[in-house]
Amino acid sequence: MSIFEVQGGHKLSGEIIPQGAKNEALQIISAVLLTADEVLINNIPDIIDVNFLIELLGEMNVKISRIDRNSCRFQADDVNVEYLHSEDYHKKSARLRGSVMLAGPLLARFKKAYLPKPGGDKIGRRRLDTHIIGFQKLGVDFNYDADTGFFKLETTGMKGCYMLLDEPSVTGTANILMAAVMAEGTTTIYNAACEPYLQQLCKMLIRMGAKIQGVGSNMLVIDGVEKLKGTTHEMLPDMIEVGSFIGMAAMTQSDIIIKNAGIASLGVIPEKFQQLGIKMQIHNDDIHVPAQEFYEVQKFLDGGVLSVYDHPWPGFTPDLLSIVLVTAIQARGSVLIHQKMFESRLFFVDKLIEMGAQIILCDPHRAVVIGLERQKQLRGITMSSPDIRAGVALLIAALSAQGKSTIQNIEQIDRGYQDIDGRLRKLGADIIRKN
């Protein structure tokens, strides 16, 4: 198992380019199953989760041609649907949360799919109810095998309908959308997620011939079509990486330019970091975070302590709460972090406390960070990455700490961040990967 050894306390400088969006990639790559024509996808992040999904498509007999590290051609004109019955598929698909995204396209084209219980991060309960109920409303029957942990989904033909989702699930909306684009009649999805990832998927499907109205809103209206064609698609920059680099620059007192940041798709992300007192300048599509000795947390207008919480788009993404939390450690002032969606995502703070952070874990969903104001540095320790986002939060803490930190289980970080150690070394970070 690989580890990172990080010698902290170095100020970084230079330019860094965010990778393609991981969460978008899992949806877009699944969508290639909707057509027998060739689909070209650019700006694919070269990370474990995405590469594993591509490998899974290859096992299903999808033709895959790598143009370069971040571009790939797909052609699903000879899909082996029977592979879905194999033990190999069961084992591989259950390892990856993103494999649930294959269900919608498979139902649309082949009228059957297997959907595994969610894999991936151990950050709390992750239900599939939204997916299953949406498919049912379209005319899909399902059976759950408790022994294998798989849902078997079948349909004689999906028909459009009106549905009100129980929650604006990003993956649930995407999965139902991909099923509905080839269903008979009109489907209306209300309380749909409207994240930029969903907007990108909608735009791709429209180029393929789908008829979708309401892109960017919480109501999608889909008129089913019989067939979709090929297309070319380019991923957005990963907004989670952009936020991670903003927090990293502030914590390490570094001068960093984030190139091609996809400003138009960042929503409130820059504003939330500005509320921590972090200065930044936006030039065209780049974000310049200058070195700051101090950054002071804003208070609410009535003088109340700042609270940062996750909320469906256009609210603040839950994937960046870990980064905001670690960034607040060296701020002036206090902030309440409220992680509403996942009950295990804040449990990594014990390692930050061991490093010297002043954090009160109120309950599984809330933590109060009392800023150190640079009066003392964090100290390097040995720790383990519990999930993708907490892993990078710990890495940011290690980069700002005094002495050496060792981060174990870095495969979790590799699942979401492409060559993170190599890119940080170019900025001046002292980070070594050891096997």
Residue pairs with C-beta under 8 A, 6 or more apart in sequence:
1 408
1 409
1 411
2 410
2 411
2 433
2 434
2 435
3 406
3 407
3 408
3 410
3 433
3 434
4 395
4 398
4 405
4 406
4 407
4 410
4 413
4 421
4 431
4 432
4 433
4 434
5 404
5 405
5 406
5 431
5 432
5 434
6 380
6 395
6 398
6 399
6 401
6 404
6 405
6 406
6 407
6 429
6 430
6 431
6 432
7 380
7 403
7 404
7 430
7 431
8 377
8 378
8 380
8 398
8 399
8 400
8 401
8 402
8 403
8 404
8 405
8 430
9 377
9 400
9 401
9 402
9 403
10 252
10 399
10 428
10 429
10 430
11 252
11 253
11 254
11 255
11 291
11 428
12 248
12 249
12 252
12 254
12 255
12 256
12 399
12 424
12 427
12 428
12 429
13 254
13 255
13 256
13 291
13 427
13 428
14 256
14 257
14 426
14 427
14 428
15 256
15 257
15 258
15 259
16 245
16 256
16 257
16 258
16 259
16 423
16 426
16 427
17 237
17 258
17 259
17 260
18 237
18 238
18 241
18 242
18 245
18 258
18 260
18 261
18 262
19 43
19 45
19 46
19 47
19 237
19 238
19 241
19 417
19 418
20 42
20 43
20 44
20 45
20 70
20 235
20 236
20 237
20 238
21 45
21 196
21 197
21 200
21 235
21 236
21 237
21 238
21 239
21 240
22 45
22 47
22 49
22 50
22 238
22 240
22 416
23 170
23 195
23 197
23 238
23 240
23 319
24 196
24 197
24 200
24 201
24 235
24 236
25 41
25 44
25 45
25 50
25 53
25 235
26 49
26 50
26 53
26 98
26 101
27 101
27 171
27 174
27 178
27 197
27 198
27 200
27 201
28 41
28 200
28 201
28 204
28 233
28 235
29 41
29 44
29 50
29 53
29 54
29 57
29 74
30 53
30 98
30 101
30 102
30 104
30 105
30 178
31 39
31 105
31 178
31 201
31 204
31 205
31 208
32 39
32 41
32 57
32 62
32 74
32 75
32 76
32 105
33 57
33 62
33 76
33 79
33 102
33 105
33 106
33 109
34 76
34 105
34 108
34 109
34 178
34 181
34 182
34 205
34 208
34 228
35 76
35 208
35 227
35 228
35 229
35 230
36 75
36 76
36 77
37 75
37 77
37 228
37 229
37 230
38 73
38 74
38 75
38 230
39 73
39 74
39 75
39 230
39 231
39 232
39 233
40 67
40 71
40 72
40 73
40 74
40 230
40 231
40 232
40 233
41 71
41 72
41 73
41 74
41 232
41 233
41 234
41 235
42 70
42 71
42 232
42 233
42 234
42 235
43 70
43 71
43 234
43 235
43 236
43 237
44 50
44 70
44 71
44 72
44 235
45 70
45 235
45 238
45 418
46 69
46 70
46 418
46 419
47 414
47 415
47 416
47 417
47 418
48 411
48 414
48 415
49 96
49 97
49 98
49 120
49 415
49 416
50 98
52 92
52 95
52 96
53 96
53 98
53 99
53 101
54 64
54 72
55 92
56 89
56 92
56 93
56 96
56 99
56 102
57 64
57 74
57 76
58 64
59 83
59 88
59 89
59 92
60 76
60 79
60 80
60 81
60 83
60 84
60 89
61 78
61 79
61 80
61 83
62 74
62 75
62 76
62 79
63 73
63 74
63 75
63 76
63 77
63 78
64 72
64 73
64 74
65 72
65 73
66 72
67 73
75 230
79 109
79 110
81 106
81 110
81 112
83 89
84 106
84 112
84 113
84 114
85 114
89 114
90 114
90 116
90 148
90 150
92 99
93 99
93 102
93 114
93 116
94 116
94 117
94 119
94 149
94 150
95 119
96 119
96 120
97 118
97 119
97 120
97 121
97 126
98 120
99 116
99 119
100 115
100 116
100 118
100 128
100 131
100 171
100 175
101 171
101 174
101 175
101 178
102 113
103 113
103 114
103 115
103 131
103 135
103 153
103 175
103 179
104 113
104 135
104 174
104 175
104 176
104 177
104 178
104 179
105 178
105 179
106 112
106 113
107 113
107 135
107 138
107 140
107 153
107 155
107 158
107 179
108 158
108 178
108 179
108 180
108 181
108 182
108 183
109 182
111 154
111 155
111 156
111 157
112 152
112 153
112 154
112 155
113 153
114 150
114 151
114 152
114 153
115 128
115 131
115 132
115 150
115 151
115 153
116 149
116 150
116 151
117 128
117 149
117 150
118 126
118 128
120 126
120 415
121 387
121 388
121 412
122 344
122 386
122 387
123 342
123 344
123 345
123 386
123 387
124 341
124 342
124 343
124 344
124 345
125 342
125 343
126 342
128 151
129 166
130 165
130 166
130 167
130 169
130 172
130 173
130 176
131 169
131 171
131 172
131 175
131 176
132 142
132 151
133 163
133 166
134 163
134 165
134 172
134 175
134 176
134 179
134 189
135 142
135 153
135 155
135 175
135 176
135 179
136 142
137 161
137 163
138 155
138 158
138 159
138 160
138 161
138 176
138 179
138 180
138 183
138 187
139 155
139 156
139 157
139 158
139 159
139 183
140 153
140 154
140 155
140 158
140 179
141 153
141 154
141 155
142 151
142 152
142 153
142 154
143 151
143 152
144 150
144 151
144 152
145 151
145 152
157 184
158 179
158 180
158 182
158 183
158 184
158 224
159 183
159 184
159 185
160 180
160 183
160 184
160 185
160 186
160 187
160 188
160 222
160 223
160 224
161 185
161 187
161 188
162 187
162 188
162 190
163 176
163 187
163 188
163 189
163 190
164 190
164 191
165 172
165 173
165 176
165 189
165 190
165 191
165 192
166 191
167 191
168 191
168 192
168 193
168 194
168 218
168 312
168 313
169 193
170 193
170 195
170 197
170 198
172 193
173 189
173 192
173 193
173 198
173 220
174 193
174 197
174 198
174 201
176 187
176 189
177 189
177 192
177 198
177 201
177 202
177 205
177 212
177 220
177 222
178 201
178 205
180 187
180 189
180 222
180 224
181 205
181 210
181 211
181 212
181 222
181 224
181 225
181 228
182 224
182 225
182 226
182 227
182 228
183 222
183 224
184 224
185 223
185 224
186 221
186 222
186 223
186 224
187 220
187 221
187 222
187 224
188 219
188 220
188 221
188 222
189 219
189 220
189 222
190 218
190 219
191 218
192 198
192 214
192 217
192 218
192 219
192 220
193 218
193 312
193 313
194 216
194 217
194 218
194 313
194 314
195 312
195 313
195 317
196 236
196 239
196 265
196 267
196 313
197 236
199 215
199 216
200 233
200 235
200 236
202 210
202 212
202 215
202 220
203 215
204 231
204 233
205 212
205 228
206 212
206 215
207 231
207 233
208 228
208 229
208 230
208 231
209 225
209 227
209 228
209 229
210 222
210 225
210 228
211 222
211 223
211 224
211 225
212 220
212 221
212 222
213 220
213 221
213 222
214 220
214 221
236 262
236 265
237 260
237 261
237 262
237 265
239 262
239 265
239 266
239 267
239 269
239 317
240 317
240 319
240 320
240 323
240 389
240 416
241 417
242 258
242 261
242 262
242 266
242 269
242 287
243 269
243 273
243 317
243 320
243 323
243 324
244 320
244 323
244 392
244 396
244 417
245 256
245 258
245 289
246 258
246 269
246 270
246 273
246 278
246 280
246 287
246 289
246 327
247 273
247 278
247 323
247 324
247 326
247 327
247 396
248 254
248 256
248 396
248 399
249 255
249 256
249 278
249 289
249 291
250 273
250 276
250 278
250 289
250 292
250 295
250 327
250 330
251 326
251 327
251 329
251 330
251 396
251 397
251 399
251 400
252 396
252 399
252 400
253 291
253 292
253 293
254 289
254 291
254 427
255 288
255 289
255 290
255 291
256 288
256 289
256 427
257 286
257 287
257 288
257 289
258 286
258 287
258 288
258 289
259 285
259 286
260 285
260 286
261 285
261 286
261 287
262 285
263 270
263 282
263 285
263 287
267 313
267 314
267 316
267 317
268 314
268 315
268 316
269 316
269 317
269 320
270 280
270 282
270 287
272 308
272 316
272 320
272 324
273 280
273 324
273 327
274 280
275 297
275 298
275 306
275 308
276 295
276 297
276 298
276 306
276 324
276 327
276 328
276 331
276 335
277 292
277 294
277 295
277 296
277 297
277 298
277 331
277 332
277 333
278 289
278 292
278 295
278 327
279 289
279 290
279 292
279 295
280 287
280 288
280 289
280 290
281 287
281 288
281 290
282 288
293 374
294 332
294 373
294 374
295 330
295 331
295 332
296 331
296 332
296 333
297 306
297 328
297 331
297 332
297 333
297 334
297 335
297 371
298 306
298 333
299 305
299 306
299 333
300 306
305 334
305 335
305 336
305 368
306 333
306 334
306 335
306 336
307 335
307 336
307 337
307 338
308 316
308 321
308 324
308 335
308 336
308 337
308 338
309 316
309 321
309 337
309 338
309 339
309 340
310 316
310 317
310 318
310 321
310 338
310 339
310 340
310 341
311 340
318 339
318 340
318 341
318 342
318 345
319 389
320 389
321 337
321 339
321 345
321 389
322 345
322 346
322 348
322 389
322 390
322 392
322 393
323 389
323 392
323 393
323 396
324 335
324 337
325 337
325 346
325 349
325 352
325 359
325 367
325 369
325 393
326 352
326 393
326 394
326 396
326 397
327 396
328 335
328 337
328 369
328 371
329 352
329 357
329 358
329 359
329 369
329 371
329 372
329 378
329 397
330 371
330 372
330 373
330 374
330 400
331 369
331 371
331 373
332 371
332 373
333 371
334 368
334 369
334 370
334 371
335 368
335 369
335 371
336 366
336 367
336 368
336 369
337 346
337 366
337 367
337 368
337 369
338 365
338 366
339 345
339 346
339 365
339 366
339 367
340 365
343 364
343 365
344 364
345 387
345 389
345 390
346 361
346 364
346 365
346 366
346 367
347 364
347 386
348 386
348 387
348 390
348 393
348 394
349 357
349 359
349 361
349 367
350 361
351 381
351 383
351 394
351 397
352 359
352 378
352 393
352 394
352 397
353 359
354 381
354 383
355 378
355 379
355 380
355 381
355 397
355 401
355 405
356 372
356 376
356 377
356 378
356 379
357 369
357 372
357 378
357 397
358 369
358 370
358 371
358 372
359 367
359 368
359 369
359 370
360 367
360 368
360 370
361 367
362 368
377 400
377 401
377 402
378 397
378 400
378 401
378 402
379 401
379 402
379 403
380 398
380 401
380 402
380 403
380 404
380 405
380 406
381 405
381 406
382 405
382 406
382 408
383 394
383 398
383 405
383 406
383 407
383 408
384 407
384 408
384 409
385 391
385 394
385 407
385 408
385 409
385 410
385 412
385 413
386 409
386 412
387 412
388 412
388 413
388 415
388 416
388 417
389 416
391 407
391 409
391 410
391 412
391 413
392 413
392 416
392 417
392 420
394 407
395 407
395 413
395 420
397 405
398 405
398 407
399 424
399 429
399 431
407 413
410 433
413 420
414 420
421 429
421 431
421 432
421 433
424 431
425 431
